Amino acid sequence: MHVVTVGIGPLTPQDVLAVARGGAATVLSPEAGAEIALSRKVVEALAHDVVPHYGVSTGFGALATRQIPAELRAQLQRSLVRSHAAGSGDEVEREVVRALMLLRLSTLATGRTGIRPETAHVYAAMLTAGITPVVREYGSLGCSGDLAPLSHCALAAMGEGEVRDADGVLMPAAQALAAAGIEPVVLHEKEGLALINGTDGMLGMLVLACHDLRTLLRTADITAAMSVEALLGTDAVFAADLQALRPHPGQADSAANLRALLAGSAVTESHRNPGCTRVQDAYSLRCAPQVHGAARDTLAHAEAVASRELAAAVDNPVVTADGRVESNGNFHGAPVGYVLDFLAIAVADLASMSERRTDRFLDVARNNGLPAFLADDPGVDSGHMIAQYTQAAIVSELKRLAVPASVDSIPSSAMQEDHVSMGWSAARKLRRAVDGLGRVLAVELLTAARGLDLRAPFAPAPATGAVVTGLRATVAGPGPDRYLAPEIQAAFAYVMSGGALAAAESVTGPLS
């Protein structure tokens, strides 16, 4: 089993993916254990202080003015977790919960939270054993962090609530911990708060989305190249000197990909002659590098924010390196929430352009000699008519999902928490948007591949031809109408698995 070591420094996105999706085990580094133990001594020194310390000897949020007697402070932490585990709705995906737990463990490992070493080790052990707390869809306002989702995880570590084991079986947390030989946590001063006060859920979903979008953005260049080629468009507009006139890095990368993907195309060459009257293509073909590139630059900014957040120790209060316990506002999810929303906007626009390219294939007035709807016998057959309907329905949904969550705020905790980030909500809708983009690109790939087949005897470029060949392993070529939904699903799997990208890169080498 692959093992990710959680130390006092930041995790990498690859670490998050290994644990969240790959099921990797986790261990704390010796340095992290030592740092945790040092900060715990600070908290224990304050535990019986007559001066109130937030999260140690007081209530929480609007109840922070009440000083809690020493004999009730352990109960305070348990009550905090139980009351805050108030999520509702469908279960959150296993990969999201594992990412959330890993990122909370990473903050604990910095030694800035005052937690006990044994509590941190329980989180590592749960991840290694594949025990996934049941976290519900609704409950987080993204400030003070992802309270409800993190509380469901803390509750499971206490041996309460529900979890799914490594095989996905739903069971009481106490039963799963016992089966794995893990002793439930009995929370001490400050520990409940330390387990629930972070941006870990929204950050985990951001890291996962960035990874998926890296694949989908390059795949969008592939489907665009296939569409340009099969619609008899021109690749001249992708020339490096033309792109350099507007020096956005993402645009340059996308155009370079398009040039590589279209290199050696007999379809493109077939109309490159003095008799060709085409001056310029429609925007959805000609401006692909500009739109795809802008999405790339947005993703680069989101990745920069994610890298900074991965290096953060988010808790309130925190134990500083010089031994102070200080309240702060670092739990506010605005930095993460903003980029989650930015990405949803870019995803919607990218999908919208893809749908417009697909639509051109189906209209005899715009597809340059292909049959109506790419049908085998138009009128008897409908071809890809309704595949485009499906694509259009998803694009319409993506536009709604692009409405920012982070501009909303709703006050809570008796107006103590009077401005919240809604970052968790932004992350949830981005996950749906990324899935939708994959489906939209799958329909374009399916349609463009049929268009390329119908251009025979002219051969596609080696790179786009390799993508078509890979698709044909699961989806047959042009012919009379057949059950289309499984073909769309197969194309979706080809896109999301990275299969289409791997097929193209087998010819071009790594795409940007």
C-alpha positions as CSV (number, residue, x, y, z in Angstrom):
1,M,0.0,0.0,0.0
2,H,1.2,3.5,-0.9
3,V,1.9,5.6,2.2
4,V,1.6,9.4,2.5
5,T,3.7,10.9,5.4
6,V,2.0,13.9,6.9
7,G,4.6,16.3,8.3
8,I,4.9,19.8,9.5
9,G,5.2,21.1,5.9
10,P,2.5,21.3,3.2
11,L,1.0,18.3,1.4
12,T,1.2,18.3,-2.3
13,P,-1.8,17.9,-4.6
14,Q,-0.4,14.4,-5.5
15,D,-0.5,13.5,-1.8
16,V,-4.2,14.5,-1.6
17,L,-5.1,12.5,-4.7
18,A,-3.2,9.5,-3.5
19,V,-5.2,9.4,-0.3
20,A,-8.5,10.6,-1.6
21,R,-8.7,8.5,-4.7
22,G,-5.9,6.0,-4.4
23,G,-6.7,4.8,-0.9
24,A,-3.2,5.5,0.3
25,A,-2.3,5.0,4.0
26,T,-1.2,7.9,6.1
27,V,1.4,8.2,8.9
28,L,2.6,11.2,10.9
29,S,6.2,12.1,10.7
30,P,8.3,12.1,13.9
31,E,8.8,15.9,13.5
32,A,5.0,16.4,13.4
33,G,4.5,14.3,16.5
34,A,7.1,16.3,18.3
35,E,5.5,19.6,17.2
36,I,2.1,18.5,18.2
37,A,3.3,17.5,21.7
38,L,5.0,20.9,22.2
39,S,1.8,22.9,21.4
40,R,-0.3,20.5,23.5
41,K,1.8,21.5,26.6
42,V,0.8,25.1,25.9
43,V,-2.9,24.2,26.0
44,E,-2.6,22.1,29.1
45,A,-0.8,24.9,30.9
46,L,-3.9,27.1,30.1
47,A,-6.5,24.5,30.9
48,H,-6.8,25.5,34.5
49,D,-6.0,29.2,34.2
50,V,-8.5,31.5,35.9
51,V,-8.2,33.8,32.8
52,P,-10.6,32.7,30.1
53,H,-9.1,31.4,26.8
54,Y,-11.4,30.9,23.8
55,G,-11.9,27.3,22.9
56,V,-10.1,26.1,26.0
57,S,-12.2,27.4,28.9
58,T,-15.1,29.3,27.1
59,G,-18.1,28.5,25.0
60,F,-18.0,29.0,21.2
61,G,-19.2,31.6,18.7
62,A,-21.8,33.9,20.3
63,L,-21.5,31.8,23.5
64,A,-17.8,32.7,23.9
65,T,-18.6,35.0,26.8
66,R,-19.3,32.1,29.2
67,Q,-16.4,30.7,31.1
68,I,-16.7,27.0,31.5
69,P,-15.7,25.3,34.8
70,A,-12.7,23.0,34.6
71,E,-14.8,19.9,35.4
72,L,-17.0,20.6,32.3
73,R,-14.3,21.4,29.7
74,A,-14.0,17.8,28.3
75,Q,-17.8,17.7,28.1
76,L,-17.6,21.1,26.3
77,Q,-15.5,19.5,23.5
78,R,-17.8,16.5,23.1
79,S,-20.9,18.7,23.1
80,L,-19.3,20.9,20.5
81,V,-18.7,18.0,18.1
82,R,-22.1,16.4,18.7
83,S,-24.1,19.6,18.2
84,H,-22.1,20.7,15.1
85,A,-22.5,17.3,13.4
86,A,-25.8,18.7,12.0
87,G,-25.4,18.0,8.3
88,S,-28.4,17.0,6.1
89,G,-29.0,15.6,2.6
90,D,-27.2,13.1,0.5
91,E,-23.9,11.5,1.5
92,V,-20.8,13.3,0.3
93,E,-18.5,11.3,-1.9
94,R,-15.8,9.1,-0.3
95,E,-13.0,10.9,-2.1
96,V,-14.1,14.3,-0.7
97,V,-14.3,13.0,2.9
98,R,-10.9,11.4,2.7
99,A,-9.4,14.6,1.3
100,L,-11.1,16.6,4.0
101,M,-9.7,14.3,6.8
102,L,-6.2,14.3,5.3
103,L,-6.1,18.1,5.1
104,R,-7.4,18.4,8.7
105,L,-4.7,16.0,9.7
106,S,-2.1,18.1,7.9
107,T,-3.1,21.2,9.9
108,L,-3.0,19.2,13.1
109,A,0.5,18.1,12.2
110,T,1.8,21.6,12.1
111,G,1.5,21.9,15.9
112,R,-0.5,25.0,15.7
113,T,-3.8,23.6,17.0
114,G,-2.9,22.3,20.5
115,I,-4.3,18.8,19.9
116,R,-2.9,15.7,21.6
117,P,-0.7,13.4,19.5
118,E,-3.0,10.4,20.1
119,T,-5.9,12.3,18.6
120,A,-4.0,13.0,15.4
121,H,-2.9,9.4,15.2
122,V,-6.5,8.3,15.2
123,Y,-7.2,10.3,12.1
124,A,-4.2,8.8,10.4
125,A,-5.4,5.3,11.4
126,M,-8.9,5.9,10.1
127,L,-7.6,6.9,6.7
128,T,-5.3,3.9,6.6
129,A,-8.1,1.6,7.5
130,G,-10.4,3.1,4.9
131,I,-13.0,4.2,7.4
132,T,-15.0,7.0,5.9
133,P,-17.4,9.0,8.1
134,V,-20.8,9.7,6.7
135,V,-20.8,13.5,5.8
136,R,-23.9,15.1,4.5
137,E,-24.3,17.5,1.6
138,Y,-25.6,20.5,3.5
139,G,-24.4,22.2,6.7
140,S,-21.3,24.3,5.9
141,L,-21.3,28.0,5.4
142,G,-17.5,28.1,4.8
143,C,-16.9,30.1,7.9
144,S,-15.8,29.2,10.6
145,G,-14.5,26.8,8.1
146,D,-16.4,23.6,7.1
147,L,-17.8,23.1,10.6
148,A,-20.6,20.5,10.0
149,P,-18.7,18.3,7.6
150,L,-15.6,18.3,9.8
151,S,-17.8,17.6,12.9
152,H,-19.2,14.4,11.3
153,C,-15.6,13.2,11.0
154,A,-14.7,14.2,14.5
155,L,-17.8,12.4,15.7
156,A,-16.7,9.2,14.0
157,A,-13.3,9.5,15.7
158,M,-15.1,9.6,19.0
159,G,-16.8,6.3,18.1
160,E,-20.2,7.9,17.4
161,G,-22.3,8.4,14.3
162,E,-22.1,6.4,11.1
163,V,-19.2,5.5,8.7
164,R,-18.6,3.3,5.7
165,D,-15.8,0.7,6.0
166,A,-13.2,0.0,3.3
167,D,-15.7,-2.1,1.4
168,G,-18.3,0.7,1.5
169,V,-20.5,-1.0,4.1
170,L,-22.5,1.4,6.3
171,M,-22.1,0.7,10.0
172,P,-21.9,2.5,13.4
173,A,-18.5,4.2,13.8
174,A,-17.8,2.3,17.1
175,Q,-18.1,-1.0,15.2
176,A,-15.8,0.0,12.4
177,L,-13.2,1.4,14.8
178,A,-13.2,-1.8,16.9
179,A,-12.8,-3.9,13.8
180,A,-9.8,-1.9,12.8
181,G,-8.3,-2.0,16.3
182,I,-8.6,1.8,16.7
183,E,-9.4,3.2,20.2
184,P,-12.0,6.0,20.0
185,V,-10.9,9.5,20.9
186,V,-11.9,10.9,24.3
187,L,-11.6,14.6,23.6
188,H,-9.7,16.9,26.0
189,E,-9.5,20.7,26.2
190,K,-9.4,22.5,22.8
191,E,-9.5,19.3,20.8
192,G,-13.1,19.4,19.5
193,L,-12.5,22.9,18.1
194,A,-9.2,21.9,16.6
195,L,-10.9,19.1,14.6
196,I,-13.7,21.2,13.1
197,N,-12.4,24.7,12.4
198,G,-10.9,24.6,8.9
199,T,-11.4,25.1,5.2
200,D,-10.4,21.4,4.5
201,G,-13.6,20.4,2.7
202,M,-13.6,23.2,0.2
203,L,-9.9,22.9,-0.3
204,G,-10.0,19.2,-0.9
205,M,-12.7,19.6,-3.6
206,L,-10.6,22.4,-5.1
207,V,-7.5,20.2,-5.4
208,L,-9.6,17.3,-6.9
209,A,-11.3,19.7,-9.4
210,C,-8.0,21.3,-10.5
211,H,-6.6,17.8,-11.2
212,D,-9.6,16.9,-13.3
213,L,-9.6,20.2,-15.2
214,R,-6.0,19.8,-16.2
215,T,-7.1,16.7,-18.1
216,L,-10.3,18.2,-19.4
217,L,-8.6,21.4,-20.7
218,R,-6.2,19.4,-22.8
219,T,-9.1,17.2,-23.9
220,A,-11.0,20.3,-25.0
221,D,-8.1,21.2,-27.3
222,I,-8.4,17.7,-28.7
223,T,-12.1,17.9,-29.4
224,A,-11.7,21.4,-30.8
225,A,-9.0,20.2,-33.2
226,M,-11.2,17.3,-34.3
227,S,-14.0,19.7,-34.9
228,V,-11.9,22.2,-36.9
229,E,-10.6,19.3,-39.0
230,A,-13.9,17.6,-39.7
231,L,-15.7,20.9,-40.4
232,L,-13.0,21.8,-43.0
233,G,-11.8,24.7,-40.9
234,T,-8.4,26.4,-41.2
235,D,-5.5,25.8,-38.8
236,A,-3.7,29.0,-40.1
237,V,-5.2,31.1,-37.3
238,F,-3.3,29.0,-34.7
239,A,0.1,30.1,-36.0
240,A,2.5,31.0,-33.2
241,D,3.2,34.5,-34.4
242,L,-0.5,35.4,-34.5
243,Q,-1.0,34.1,-31.0
244,A,2.1,36.0,-29.7
245,L,0.3,39.3,-30.6
246,R,-1.7,38.6,-27.4
247,P,0.7,37.1,-25.0
248,H,-1.5,35.2,-22.6
249,P,0.3,32.0,-21.5
250,G,-2.8,29.8,-21.6
251,Q,-3.7,31.0,-25.1
252,A,-0.2,30.2,-26.4
253,D,-0.3,26.7,-24.8
254,S,-3.8,25.9,-26.3
255,A,-2.7,27.1,-29.8
256,A,0.4,25.0,-29.6
257,N,-1.6,22.0,-28.8
258,L,-4.0,22.6,-31.7
259,R,-1.0,22.9,-34.1
260,A,0.4,19.7,-32.8
261,L,-2.9,17.9,-33.0
262,L,-3.7,19.0,-36.6
263,A,-0.2,18.4,-38.0
264,G,-0.2,16.1,-41.0
265,S,-4.0,16.1,-41.5
266,A,-5.0,15.1,-45.0
267,V,-8.5,16.4,-44.3
268,T,-7.2,19.9,-43.6
269,E,-4.9,19.7,-46.6
270,S,-7.8,18.6,-48.9
271,H,-9.2,22.1,-49.1
272,R,-6.0,24.1,-48.8
273,N,-5.9,25.1,-52.5
274,P,-6.5,28.2,-54.6
275,G,-10.1,27.2,-55.1
276,C,-10.9,27.4,-51.4
277,T,-13.0,30.5,-50.7
278,R,-13.0,30.2,-46.9
279,V,-11.5,33.4,-45.4
280,Q,-12.2,32.7,-41.7
281,D,-14.1,30.3,-39.5
282,A,-16.8,30.9,-36.9
283,Y,-15.7,32.0,-33.5
284,S,-16.2,28.6,-31.9
285,L,-13.5,27.3,-34.2
286,R,-11.2,30.3,-34.7
287,C,-11.2,31.5,-31.1
288,A,-10.7,28.2,-29.3
289,P,-7.2,29.1,-28.1
290,Q,-8.5,32.4,-26.6
291,V,-11.3,30.7,-24.6
292,H,-9.4,27.5,-23.7
293,G,-6.4,29.7,-22.8
294,A,-8.4,31.9,-20.5
295,A,-9.7,28.9,-18.7
296,R,-6.1,27.6,-18.4
297,D,-5.0,30.9,-16.9
298,T,-7.9,30.8,-14.4
299,L,-7.0,27.3,-13.5
300,A,-3.3,28.4,-12.9
301,H,-4.6,31.1,-10.5
302,A,-6.8,28.5,-8.7
303,E,-3.8,26.2,-8.4
304,A,-1.7,29.0,-6.9
305,V,-4.4,29.6,-4.3
306,A,-4.7,25.9,-3.5
307,S,-0.9,25.6,-3.0
308,R,-1.0,28.5,-0.5
309,E,-3.9,27.0,1.3
310,L,-2.2,23.6,1.4
311,A,0.6,25.4,3.3
312,A,-1.8,27.0,5.8
313,A,-2.5,26.0,9.4
314,V,-6.2,27.0,9.7
315,D,-7.7,26.9,13.2
316,N,-9.1,29.3,15.8
317,P,-7.5,29.9,18.2
318,V,-4.0,28.9,17.2
319,V,-1.0,28.1,19.2
320,T,1.8,30.2,17.9
321,A,5.4,29.1,17.6
322,D,6.3,31.3,20.6
323,G,3.6,29.7,22.8
324,R,0.8,32.2,22.6
325,V,-2.9,31.1,22.0
326,E,-4.5,33.7,19.7
327,S,-7.8,34.1,18.1
328,N,-7.8,34.9,14.3
329,G,-9.9,34.9,11.2
330,N,-7.9,32.5,9.0
331,F,-10.9,30.1,8.8
332,H,-12.8,32.4,6.5
333,G,-13.1,30.6,3.2
334,A,-13.1,33.6,0.8
335,P,-9.8,32.9,-0.9
336,V,-10.8,29.4,-1.8
337,G,-14.5,30.2,-2.5
338,Y,-13.6,32.9,-5.0
339,V,-11.5,30.6,-7.2
340,L,-14.0,27.8,-7.0
341,D,-16.5,30.2,-8.5
342,F,-14.0,31.5,-11.0
343,L,-13.5,27.9,-12.2
344,A,-17.2,27.3,-12.5
345,I,-17.5,30.3,-14.8
346,A,-14.6,29.1,-17.0
347,V,-16.1,25.6,-17.2
348,A,-19.5,26.9,-18.3
349,D,-17.9,29.0,-21.0
350,L,-15.7,26.2,-22.3
351,A,-18.6,23.8,-22.5
352,S,-20.7,26.5,-24.2
353,M,-18.1,26.8,-27.0
354,S,-17.9,23.0,-27.3
355,E,-21.6,22.7,-27.8
356,R,-21.6,25.4,-30.5
357,R,-18.9,23.4,-32.4
358,T,-21.1,20.2,-32.1
359,D,-24.1,22.0,-33.4
360,R,-22.3,23.1,-36.6
361,F,-21.8,19.4,-37.5
362,L,-25.6,18.8,-37.6
363,D,-26.6,21.7,-39.9
364,V,-26.2,21.1,-43.6
365,A,-25.9,24.9,-44.1
366,R,-22.8,25.0,-41.9
367,N,-21.1,21.5,-42.0
368,N,-19.5,21.7,-45.4
369,G,-21.0,18.7,-47.2
370,L,-21.7,16.3,-44.4
371,P,-25.2,14.7,-44.1
372,A,-27.9,16.3,-42.0
373,F,-27.3,15.5,-38.3
374,L,-24.6,13.1,-39.5
375,A,-27.4,10.6,-40.1
376,D,-26.9,7.5,-42.2
377,D,-30.2,8.1,-44.0
378,P,-31.5,11.6,-42.9
379,G,-35.2,11.5,-42.3
380,V,-35.2,7.8,-41.5
381,D,-32.3,8.2,-39.2
382,S,-31.8,11.2,-36.7
383,G,-28.1,10.7,-36.3
384,H,-26.7,12.9,-33.5
385,M,-29.6,15.2,-33.3
386,I,-30.6,14.4,-29.7
387,A,-27.0,14.0,-28.6
388,Q,-26.7,17.7,-29.1
389,Y,-29.9,18.2,-27.1
390,T,-28.3,16.4,-24.2
391,Q,-25.2,18.6,-24.6
392,A,-27.3,21.7,-24.7
393,A,-29.2,20.7,-21.6
394,I,-26.0,20.2,-19.7
395,V,-24.6,23.6,-20.9
396,S,-27.7,25.3,-19.7
397,E,-27.2,23.7,-16.3
398,L,-23.6,24.8,-16.3
399,K,-24.6,28.4,-16.8
400,R,-26.8,28.2,-13.7
401,L,-24.0,26.5,-11.8
402,A,-21.7,29.4,-12.8
403,V,-23.7,31.9,-10.6
404,P,-21.2,32.6,-7.8
405,A,-21.8,31.2,-4.4
406,S,-19.1,33.4,-2.8
407,V,-21.1,36.6,-3.4
408,D,-23.8,35.3,-1.0
409,S,-23.6,35.5,2.8
410,I,-26.1,34.7,5.4
411,P,-25.5,35.7,9.1
412,S,-25.3,33.0,11.8
413,S,-24.5,32.4,15.4
414,A,-26.6,35.3,16.7
415,M,-24.7,37.7,14.3
416,Q,-21.3,36.8,15.7
417,E,-20.6,35.1,12.3
418,D,-22.2,37.9,10.3
419,H,-20.3,37.3,7.1
420,V,-19.6,33.8,5.6
421,S,-17.9,32.6,2.5
422,M,-20.2,29.9,1.2
423,G,-17.0,28.2,-0.1
424,W,-18.3,24.7,0.5
425,S,-21.4,25.5,-1.7
426,A,-19.0,26.8,-4.4
427,A,-17.1,23.6,-4.2
428,R,-20.1,21.4,-4.4
429,K,-21.4,23.1,-7.5
430,L,-18.0,23.0,-9.2
431,R,-17.9,19.2,-8.8
432,R,-21.2,19.0,-10.7
433,A,-19.8,21.5,-13.3
434,V,-16.7,19.5,-13.9
435,D,-18.8,16.3,-14.5
436,G,-20.9,18.3,-16.9
437,L,-18.0,19.6,-18.8
438,G,-16.7,16.0,-19.3
439,R,-20.1,15.0,-20.7
440,V,-20.2,17.9,-23.1
441,L,-16.7,17.2,-24.4
442,A,-17.7,13.6,-24.8
443,V,-20.5,14.5,-27.1
444,E,-18.3,16.7,-29.1
445,L,-15.7,14.0,-29.4
446,L,-18.3,11.5,-30.4
447,T,-19.7,13.8,-33.1
448,A,-16.4,15.0,-34.4
449,A,-15.1,11.4,-34.7
450,R,-18.1,10.6,-36.8
451,G,-17.5,13.7,-38.9
452,L,-13.9,12.6,-39.5
453,D,-15.0,9.1,-40.5
454,L,-17.4,10.6,-43.0
455,R,-14.6,12.6,-44.6
456,A,-13.0,9.4,-45.9
457,P,-11.0,8.8,-48.0
458,F,-9.1,11.8,-46.6
459,A,-7.3,10.7,-43.4
460,P,-7.3,12.7,-40.2
461,A,-4.1,13.9,-38.6
462,P,-2.1,11.2,-36.9
463,A,-3.0,12.5,-33.4
464,T,-6.7,13.0,-34.0
465,G,-6.8,9.7,-35.9
466,A,-5.4,8.0,-32.8
467,V,-8.2,9.5,-30.7
468,V,-10.8,8.2,-33.1
469,T,-9.2,4.7,-33.2
470,G,-9.2,4.6,-29.4
471,L,-12.9,5.6,-29.3
472,R,-13.7,2.9,-31.9
473,A,-12.6,0.3,-29.4
474,T,-16.0,0.8,-27.6
475,V,-18.1,2.9,-30.0
476,A,-18.8,1.8,-33.6
477,G,-18.4,4.1,-36.5
478,P,-21.1,5.7,-38.7
479,G,-24.2,3.6,-39.6
480,P,-27.9,3.5,-39.0
481,D,-29.4,4.8,-35.8
482,R,-28.7,2.7,-32.7
483,Y,-29.1,3.1,-28.9
484,L,-27.1,6.2,-28.3
485,A,-26.9,6.6,-24.6
486,P,-24.3,3.8,-24.0
487,E,-22.1,5.4,-26.7
488,I,-22.2,8.8,-25.0
489,Q,-21.4,7.1,-21.7
490,A,-18.5,5.2,-23.3
491,A,-17.2,8.5,-24.7
492,F,-17.5,10.1,-21.3
493,A,-15.5,7.4,-19.7
494,Y,-12.9,7.8,-22.5
495,V,-12.6,11.5,-21.7
496,M,-12.7,11.4,-17.9
497,S,-10.2,8.5,-17.6
498,G,-7.7,10.4,-19.7
499,G,-7.9,7.8,-22.5
500,A,-8.5,10.4,-25.2
501,L,-5.7,12.5,-24.0
502,A,-3.3,9.5,-23.8
503,A,-4.3,8.5,-27.4
504,A,-3.4,12.0,-28.7
505,E,-0.2,12.2,-26.7
506,S,0.9,8.9,-28.0
507,V,1.5,10.8,-31.2
508,T,2.2,14.4,-30.1
509,G,4.1,13.8,-26.9
510,P,2.9,15.7,-23.8
511,L,0.4,18.4,-24.5
512,S,0.6,21.7,-22.6
